[in-house]
């Protein structure tokens, strides 16, 4: 079995593959103060919940955008399964042609998501990743990563709005019944949910003008299930896209 871990700024997404099948998917909060042993205990508890025999795990791969905890997670995994642990970084084979100004600056999550899109969907493809940040990136028909856009994430925008405005409450991320809200909650939901969807739709149109129409648009990330359904483009939801990409990268390097 293969353990895949994607460390994001807000959550850590953990997946376990048995052959080609993703048999377990779990999310933990990203906590920067934890030690190697504390992460190991958390992983053991997750394996126990899902009835996983960690002794059957023969390899692991980690992508991370939180450098300060990457080594702790890697050490925790090595304590549990041994030495066959890969951390996605420059020099690791991905199969992508990275056409940005400095390929070494490409985030590990973007690289893994792009590899997942290449493996799973018709190209060219645009990927929408709605996590701590809102990102859209493009992969062309030649498996080349063409670039991306990055904006403040939905949760960041909502928190900033509530924290800096005394009369605005914290709200749930549900689409409002109408764009022109007639109460505070509905108005905020319109701005956050429909506003984000409109931004995504507009940027997808701009990407298409610059790069050509995609065959596939994929949404991933923790908040995609709230936003993608109210976008006007046809979007496929794949919450495990990055984990699938990590599996492919592991196989390319073993």
Buried (B, 14 or more C-beta within 10 A) or exposed (E): BBBBBBBBBBBBBBBBBEEEEBEBBBBBEBEEEBEBEEBBEBBBEBBEEEEBEBEEBEBBBBBBBBEEBBEBBBBBBBBBBEEBBBBBEEEBEBEBEBEBEEEEEBBBBBBBBBBBBBBBBEBBBBBBBBBBBBBBBBBBEEBBBBBBBEBBBBBBBBEEBBEEEEEBEEBEBEBBEEBEBEEEBBBBBBBBBBBBBBBBBEBBEEBBEEBEEBEBBBBBBBBBBBBBEBBEBEBBBBBBBBBBBBBBBBBEBE
